[in-house]
């Protein structure tokens, strides 16, 4: 596994195009409404009949926030009326019961993730009700294989909640920081102190959270090399096990709230690239391993170990230590993966709640992957996770001659070979250190839908 990294600004500028993040393949624009709740139910029941049924992973979307962040492109509802969250939860509990009927009792939930929105918008007692409802309808893993995680917004968080979450079984947290500079925070309407962020991480460690993550964003308004350097220094001193350093994608034509940000306040392309370069330099000097795209981890963290051992995976939550779970999606807009299928719940909470109140699952679109889709998904995931792909392994699983089957795709990679990003021989494709920051670009060469749906690229962020 190649874990080295080479930062070449001139080269990166040439390849900085829009493209998918490949948290799934095929990507969400390929989902269709012909795959409905009945198709999902069949897929779920079929998954119980597999020779070795997979363990389960559960993702729940909490769409509520008390305050709006101007950069945000998430599906969210900004409201101070907690009654809306209570009504939403009542419907999630009904959805859990409906989902529980589809899966065999022997299949354990090894992973649970609460995302948003703002999961800690929910009161402690309501998070407890949620976990108990899951226990009533599923077998939750209680041992060391358990990975129960939650995303936290520091601005509205009480430290005593950490002990409560630990008691419920949570052992991982992701803290949304984005930037610690007060000028940048004011420009994006997200003000929080470094002391609070540090206290949450330290409290998590005290209560046995074995992995903590901090999210940062580069390219925000008013951000400078000097200001982001100070943020990085503070974060490195806190030393979370994982870091996600996201590129701010300014897409005001898609996300109206981003119109609150003046384009003149955004760093220019060269300055933005320099911010990313400095981030890589700082984190690698501090001992972090580059996992891929925008993720870093300490060598002793599970992500870095999984990458080294060749077991790293990628799903709708990003990089993951496991590939062997079926993913159940709860709540509005959530996306799941059961067997060879993807499914997405209704996006609007009102429509979601109405469907659940009628006793039906909220799935409104998805797709069943063809054999070719599954083949290309495996190729893309291998490259995105491990920076290499051995032809023989794919050929034995799918009964193909790799170089014949993907002759066009290999030809597409020739410019990357010429630029020293990728090496291809008779046995494998290897992404070189100069190409590891362009993994999305490498994956795009194998995307059978991308050219057909060229108009969709407008919805994707830039590769860097």
C-alpha positions as CSV (number, residue, x, y, z in Angstrom):
1,X,0.0,0.0,0.0
2,X,1.5,3.3,-1.1
3,X,1.0,5.9,1.7
4,X,3.5,8.5,0.5
5,X,2.2,11.8,-1.0
6,X,3.7,14.4,-3.3
7,X,2.2,17.9,-3.6
8,X,2.8,19.5,-7.0
9,X,0.7,22.7,-7.4
10,X,1.2,23.2,-11.1
11,X,0.1,19.6,-11.8
12,X,-2.9,19.8,-9.5
13,X,-4.2,23.0,-11.2
14,X,-4.3,21.2,-14.5
15,X,-6.3,18.3,-13.1
16,X,-8.6,20.3,-10.9
17,X,-12.0,19.5,-12.5
18,X,-15.4,18.7,-11.1
19,X,-16.2,15.1,-10.3
20,X,-17.9,12.7,-7.9
21,X,-16.6,11.9,-4.5
22,X,-17.4,8.2,-5.0
23,X,-19.1,7.5,-1.7
24,X,-21.1,5.2,-4.0
25,X,-20.8,3.9,-7.5
26,X,-23.0,4.4,-9.4
27,X,-23.5,7.8,-7.9
28,X,-26.8,9.2,-6.7
29,X,-27.8,10.9,-10.0
30,X,-28.3,7.4,-11.4
31,X,-30.9,6.5,-8.7
32,X,-34.5,6.3,-10.1
33,X,-38.0,6.1,-8.8
34,X,-38.6,2.7,-10.4
35,X,-36.8,1.3,-7.3
36,X,-39.3,1.9,-4.6
37,X,-40.1,0.7,-1.0
38,X,-41.4,-2.7,-2.3
39,X,-38.1,-3.2,-4.2
40,X,-36.2,-2.3,-1.1
41,X,-38.2,-4.7,1.1
42,X,-37.4,-7.6,-1.4
43,X,-33.7,-6.7,-1.3
44,X,-33.7,-6.7,2.5
45,X,-35.4,-10.1,2.7
46,X,-33.1,-11.5,0.0
47,X,-30.1,-10.3,2.0
48,X,-31.1,-12.6,4.9
49,X,-30.9,-15.6,2.5
50,X,-27.2,-15.0,1.6
51,X,-24.8,-17.8,2.3
52,X,-23.3,-15.6,5.0
53,X,-25.6,-12.7,5.8
54,X,-23.7,-9.5,6.4
55,X,-23.8,-7.7,9.8
56,X,-25.7,-4.4,9.8
57,X,-24.8,-0.7,9.9
58,X,-27.4,1.9,10.7
59,X,-27.3,5.6,9.6
60,X,-29.8,8.1,10.9
61,X,-30.1,11.6,9.5
62,X,-31.0,14.3,12.0
63,X,-32.0,17.3,9.8
64,X,-32.4,20.0,12.5
65,X,-30.0,22.9,13.3
66,X,-30.5,25.8,15.7
67,X,-28.3,28.1,13.5
68,X,-27.5,28.2,9.8
69,X,-23.9,28.0,8.6
70,X,-23.5,30.0,5.4
71,X,-21.2,27.4,3.7
72,X,-23.6,24.5,4.3
73,X,-24.9,22.3,1.5
74,X,-26.5,19.7,3.8
75,X,-30.1,18.7,3.9
76,X,-31.3,20.6,7.0
77,X,-34.1,22.5,8.8
78,X,-33.1,25.5,10.9
79,X,-35.6,25.9,13.7
80,X,-35.9,26.7,17.4
81,X,-39.2,24.7,17.7
82,X,-38.1,21.5,19.3
83,X,-41.6,20.0,18.8
84,X,-40.7,19.5,15.1
85,X,-37.8,17.2,16.2
86,X,-40.1,15.3,18.6
87,X,-42.6,14.7,15.8
88,X,-39.8,13.6,13.4
89,X,-38.4,11.2,16.0
90,X,-41.8,9.6,16.5
91,X,-41.8,8.8,12.8
92,X,-38.2,7.5,12.9
93,X,-39.3,5.1,15.7
94,X,-42.0,3.8,13.5
95,X,-39.6,3.4,10.6
96,X,-37.2,1.5,12.9
97,X,-40.1,-1.0,13.6
98,X,-40.8,-1.3,9.9
99,X,-37.2,-1.9,9.1
100,X,-36.7,-4.4,12.0
101,X,-39.4,-6.7,10.4
102,X,-37.2,-7.1,7.3
103,X,-34.0,-8.3,8.8
104,X,-33.2,-11.6,10.6
105,X,-32.7,-11.5,14.4
106,X,-29.3,-13.1,14.0
107,X,-27.9,-10.1,12.2
108,X,-26.2,-7.7,14.6
109,X,-25.8,-3.9,14.2
110,X,-22.1,-3.4,14.4
111,X,-22.1,0.2,13.3
112,X,-24.4,3.1,14.1
113,X,-23.9,6.7,12.9
114,X,-26.0,9.8,13.7
115,X,-25.4,12.5,11.1
116,X,-27.0,15.7,10.1
117,X,-27.9,18.5,10.4
118,X,-27.0,18.6,14.0
119,X,-27.5,15.3,15.9
120,X,-26.8,16.9,19.2
121,X,-29.8,19.1,18.5
122,X,-31.7,16.2,20.1
123,X,-32.1,16.2,23.8
124,X,-30.2,13.6,25.8
125,X,-33.3,11.7,26.7
126,X,-34.4,11.6,23.1
127,X,-31.1,10.1,22.0
128,X,-31.6,7.5,24.7
129,X,-35.1,6.8,23.4
130,X,-33.6,6.4,19.9
131,X,-31.0,3.9,21.0
132,X,-33.5,1.9,23.1
133,X,-35.9,1.7,20.1
134,X,-33.1,0.4,18.0
135,X,-32.4,-2.2,20.7
136,X,-36.1,-3.2,20.8
137,X,-36.0,-4.0,17.1
138,X,-32.4,-5.0,16.3
139,X,-29.6,-6.8,18.0
140,X,-27.1,-4.1,18.8
141,X,-23.4,-5.1,19.1
142,X,-22.2,-4.6,22.7
143,X,-18.6,-5.8,22.3
144,X,-15.4,-4.5,20.9
145,X,-16.6,-4.7,17.3
146,X,-19.1,-1.9,18.1
147,X,-18.6,1.4,16.2
148,X,-21.3,3.8,17.4
149,X,-20.5,7.4,16.3
150,X,-22.2,10.8,16.4
151,X,-21.5,14.1,14.7
152,X,-21.3,17.0,17.2
153,X,-21.7,20.8,16.9
154,X,-19.7,22.4,19.7
155,X,-21.8,25.6,19.8
156,X,-24.7,23.9,21.5
157,X,-23.1,21.1,23.4
158,X,-23.0,20.4,27.2
159,X,-19.9,18.4,28.3
160,X,-22.0,16.2,30.5
161,X,-23.6,14.8,27.4
162,X,-20.4,12.9,26.6
163,X,-20.9,10.6,29.7
164,X,-24.5,10.1,28.6
165,X,-23.5,9.1,25.1
166,X,-20.8,6.7,26.4
167,X,-23.4,5.1,28.6
168,X,-25.6,4.5,25.6
169,X,-22.7,2.8,23.8
170,X,-21.3,5.5,21.6
171,X,-17.5,5.3,21.3
172,X,-16.7,7.6,18.3
173,X,-17.3,11.2,17.8
174,X,-16.8,13.7,15.0
175,X,-16.6,17.4,16.0
176,X,-17.5,20.0,13.4
177,X,-14.9,22.8,13.8
178,X,-14.3,24.1,10.2
179,X,-12.1,27.0,11.3
180,X,-11.0,28.5,14.6
181,X,-10.2,32.0,13.4
182,X,-12.9,34.4,14.7
183,X,-13.0,36.5,11.5
184,X,-13.6,33.4,9.4
185,X,-16.2,32.1,11.9
186,X,-18.1,35.4,11.7
187,X,-18.1,35.3,7.9
188,X,-19.7,31.9,7.9
189,X,-22.0,32.4,11.0
190,X,-20.4,29.7,13.0
191,X,-18.7,31.0,16.1
192,X,-17.1,28.6,18.7
193,X,-14.0,28.7,20.9
194,X,-10.9,26.6,20.6
195,X,-11.2,25.8,24.4
196,X,-14.7,24.3,23.9
197,X,-13.6,22.1,21.0
198,X,-10.6,20.9,23.0
199,X,-12.8,20.2,26.0
200,X,-15.2,18.0,24.0
201,X,-12.4,15.9,22.6
202,X,-10.7,15.5,26.0
203,X,-14.0,14.6,27.7
204,X,-14.6,11.9,25.0
205,X,-11.2,10.3,25.7
206,X,-12.0,10.4,29.4
207,X,-15.1,8.4,28.8
208,X,-13.6,5.8,26.5
209,X,-14.3,7.2,23.0
210,X,-11.6,5.4,21.1
211,X,-11.6,7.5,18.0
212,X,-12.3,11.2,17.7
213,X,-12.5,13.2,14.4
214,X,-12.4,16.9,13.7
215,X,-13.7,18.4,10.5
216,X,-12.0,21.5,9.0
217,X,-12.8,23.3,5.7
218,X,-10.3,25.2,3.6
219,X,-11.4,27.9,1.1
220,X,-13.8,29.7,3.4
221,X,-14.4,33.5,3.2
222,X,-11.7,35.6,4.9
223,X,-9.4,32.6,5.3
224,X,-5.7,33.4,4.8
225,X,-2.6,31.3,5.0
226,X,-1.7,32.8,8.3
227,X,-5.1,32.4,9.9
228,X,-5.5,28.8,8.8
229,X,-2.0,28.0,10.0
230,X,-3.0,29.1,13.5
231,X,-6.1,26.9,13.3
232,X,-4.0,23.9,12.2
233,X,-1.5,24.5,15.0
234,X,-4.4,24.4,17.5
235,X,-5.9,21.3,16.0
236,X,-2.6,19.4,15.9
237,X,-2.1,20.3,19.6
238,X,-5.5,18.8,20.4
239,X,-4.4,15.7,18.3
240,X,-7.6,14.0,17.3
241,X,-7.2,10.5,15.9
242,X,-8.7,11.5,12.6
243,X,-9.1,14.7,10.6
244,X,-11.3,15.5,7.6
245,X,-10.1,18.6,5.7
246,X,-12.8,19.5,3.2
247,X,-12.6,21.7,0.2
248,X,-15.3,24.4,0.4
249,X,-17.4,24.0,-2.7
250,X,-19.1,27.4,-3.5
251,X,-22.3,26.4,-5.4
252,X,-24.8,29.2,-4.7
253,X,-26.9,28.0,-7.7
254,X,-27.6,24.8,-5.7
255,X,-27.5,26.1,-2.1
256,X,-29.2,29.4,-1.6
257,X,-27.7,30.0,1.9
258,X,-24.3,30.2,0.2
259,X,-25.4,33.5,-1.4
260,X,-24.7,35.0,2.0
261,X,-21.0,34.6,1.2
262,X,-19.5,37.3,-1.0
263,X,-17.3,35.7,-3.7
264,X,-14.8,38.5,-3.3
265,X,-14.2,37.3,0.3
266,X,-13.2,33.8,-0.9
267,X,-9.5,32.9,-1.4
268,X,-8.5,32.7,-5.0
269,X,-7.6,29.4,-6.7
270,X,-3.9,29.7,-6.1
271,X,-4.4,30.8,-2.5
272,X,-6.8,28.0,-1.9
273,X,-4.4,25.4,-3.3
274,X,-1.7,26.8,-1.1
275,X,-3.9,26.4,2.0
276,X,-4.3,22.7,1.1
277,X,-0.6,22.3,0.5
278,X,0.2,23.8,3.8
279,X,-2.4,21.6,5.5
280,X,-0.7,18.5,4.1
281,X,2.7,19.7,5.2
282,X,1.6,20.5,8.7
283,X,-0.3,17.2,9.3
284,X,2.3,14.9,7.8
285,X,5.0,16.7,9.9
286,X,2.8,16.1,12.9
287,X,2.7,12.3,12.2
288,X,-0.7,12.0,10.4
289,X,-1.1,9.5,7.6
290,X,-2.9,10.6,4.4
291,X,-5.8,8.2,3.9
292,X,-7.1,9.6,0.7
293,X,-8.9,12.7,-0.7
294,X,-9.4,14.8,2.4
295,X,-8.9,12.3,5.3
296,X,-5.9,12.0,7.6
297,X,-5.4,9.7,10.6
298,X,-2.8,8.9,13.2
299,X,-0.9,5.6,12.4
300,X,-2.4,3.8,15.4
301,X,-6.0,4.7,14.3
302,X,-8.2,2.1,12.8
303,X,-8.4,3.9,9.4
304,X,-4.6,4.0,9.0
305,X,-4.4,0.3,10.0
306,X,-7.1,-0.7,7.6
307,X,-5.4,1.1,4.8
308,X,-2.1,-0.6,5.6
309,X,-3.8,-4.0,5.8
310,X,-5.8,-3.5,2.6
311,X,-9.2,-3.6,4.3
312,X,-10.1,0.1,4.0
313,X,-13.5,0.7,2.4
314,X,-15.6,3.7,1.2
315,X,-19.3,4.3,1.8
316,X,-21.8,7.1,2.2
317,X,-20.1,8.4,5.3
318,X,-16.6,8.4,3.6
319,X,-13.7,6.1,4.4
320,X,-14.6,3.2,6.7
321,X,-12.7,0.4,8.3
322,X,-15.3,-2.2,7.2
323,X,-16.7,-3.4,3.9
324,X,-18.9,-6.2,5.2
325,X,-22.0,-4.4,6.4
326,X,-25.4,-3.8,4.8
327,X,-26.4,-0.2,5.5
328,X,-29.9,0.7,6.8
329,X,-30.9,4.3,6.3
330,X,-33.2,6.0,8.7
331,X,-34.8,9.5,8.5
332,X,-35.4,11.9,5.6
333,X,-33.0,11.9,2.7
334,X,-30.9,9.1,4.1
335,X,-29.2,6.6,1.7
336,X,-28.7,2.9,2.3
337,X,-27.0,0.0,0.7
338,X,-28.5,-3.5,1.0
339,X,-26.9,-6.3,-1.1
340,X,-26.5,-5.1,-4.7
341,X,-28.9,-2.2,-4.2
342,X,-28.9,1.5,-3.2
343,X,-32.0,3.2,-1.8
344,X,-32.8,6.8,-0.7
345,X,-35.6,8.0,1.6
346,X,-37.9,10.9,0.7
347,X,-36.0,14.2,1.1
348,X,-38.6,16.5,2.7
349,X,-39.3,15.6,6.3
350,X,-43.1,16.3,5.8
351,X,-43.3,13.8,2.9
352,X,-41.1,11.3,4.8
353,X,-43.4,11.6,7.9
354,X,-46.6,11.2,5.8
355,X,-45.3,8.0,4.2
356,X,-44.2,6.5,7.5
357,X,-47.5,7.4,9.1
358,X,-49.2,5.4,6.4
359,X,-47.3,2.4,7.4
360,X,-44.9,2.3,4.4
361,X,-41.1,2.6,4.2
362,X,-40.0,6.0,3.0
363,X,-37.8,4.8,0.1
364,X,-38.6,6.8,-3.0
365,X,-35.7,6.0,-5.3
366,X,-32.7,3.8,-5.7
367,X,-31.3,1.2,-8.0
368,X,-30.2,-2.4,-8.3
369,X,-26.7,-2.7,-9.5
370,X,-25.9,-4.8,-12.6
371,X,-22.9,-7.1,-12.6
372,X,-21.1,-4.4,-14.6
373,X,-22.0,-1.8,-12.0
374,X,-20.6,-4.0,-9.2
375,X,-17.4,-4.7,-11.2
376,X,-16.8,-1.0,-11.7
377,X,-17.7,-0.2,-8.1
378,X,-15.0,-2.6,-6.9
379,X,-12.4,-1.2,-9.2
380,X,-13.1,2.4,-8.2
381,X,-13.2,1.5,-4.4
382,X,-9.9,-0.3,-4.7
383,X,-8.2,2.6,-6.3
384,X,-9.8,5.2,-3.9
385,X,-8.9,3.2,-0.8
386,X,-5.6,1.5,-1.6
387,X,-4.1,3.5,-4.5
388,X,-3.6,0.3,-6.5
389,X,-5.5,-2.5,-8.2
390,X,-4.3,-6.0,-9.1
391,X,-5.9,-7.4,-12.2
392,X,-5.8,-11.0,-11.2
393,X,-8.0,-10.5,-8.2
394,X,-10.7,-8.7,-10.2
395,X,-10.4,-11.2,-13.1
396,X,-10.9,-14.2,-10.8
397,X,-14.0,-12.7,-9.2
398,X,-15.7,-11.5,-12.4
399,X,-14.4,-13.9,-15.1
400,X,-13.0,-11.1,-17.3
401,X,-9.7,-10.2,-18.9
402,X,-9.1,-6.9,-17.2
403,X,-7.1,-5.2,-19.9
404,X,-9.5,-6.2,-22.7
405,X,-12.6,-5.3,-20.7
406,X,-11.2,-1.9,-19.7
407,X,-9.1,-1.1,-22.7
408,X,-10.9,2.3,-23.2
409,X,-10.5,3.1,-19.5
410,X,-6.8,2.3,-19.5
411,X,-6.4,4.5,-22.6
412,X,-8.1,7.3,-20.6
413,X,-5.4,7.0,-18.0
414,X,-2.5,7.4,-20.4
415,X,-2.2,11.2,-19.8
416,X,-2.0,10.4,-16.1
417,X,0.7,7.9,-16.8
418,X,2.6,10.4,-18.9
419,X,2.4,12.9,-16.0
420,X,3.8,10.4,-13.5
421,X,0.5,10.1,-11.6
422,X,-0.2,6.5,-12.4
423,X,1.8,3.4,-13.3
424,X,0.3,0.6,-15.3
425,X,1.9,-2.8,-16.2
426,X,0.6,-6.2,-17.1
427,X,-0.4,-7.0,-13.5
428,X,-1.7,-3.9,-11.9
429,X,-2.6,-0.2,-11.8
430,X,-0.6,1.8,-9.2
431,X,-1.4,5.4,-8.2
432,X,2.0,7.0,-7.5
433,X,2.7,9.6,-4.8
434,X,2.2,12.4,-7.4
435,X,-1.3,11.1,-8.1
436,X,-2.7,10.3,-4.6
437,X,-4.3,13.7,-4.3
438,X,-6.2,13.0,-7.6
439,X,-7.8,9.7,-6.7
440,X,-11.2,11.0,-7.8
441,X,-9.7,11.7,-11.2
442,X,-8.4,8.2,-11.4
443,X,-11.8,6.8,-10.4
444,X,-13.6,8.9,-13.0
445,X,-11.8,7.0,-15.8
446,X,-13.8,3.9,-14.8
447,X,-17.2,5.7,-14.4
448,X,-19.4,4.5,-17.2
449,X,-22.1,7.1,-16.5
450,X,-20.0,10.2,-16.3
451,X,-19.8,11.1,-20.0
452,X,-23.4,10.0,-20.7
453,X,-24.6,12.5,-18.0
454,X,-22.1,15.3,-18.5
455,X,-24.6,17.9,-17.4
456,X,-24.5,16.4,-13.9
457,X,-20.9,17.4,-13.4
458,X,-22.2,20.9,-12.6
459,X,-23.5,19.4,-9.3
460,X,-20.1,18.0,-8.3
461,X,-17.4,19.9,-6.4
462,X,-13.9,20.4,-7.8
463,X,-11.5,17.5,-7.2
464,X,-9.4,19.9,-5.0
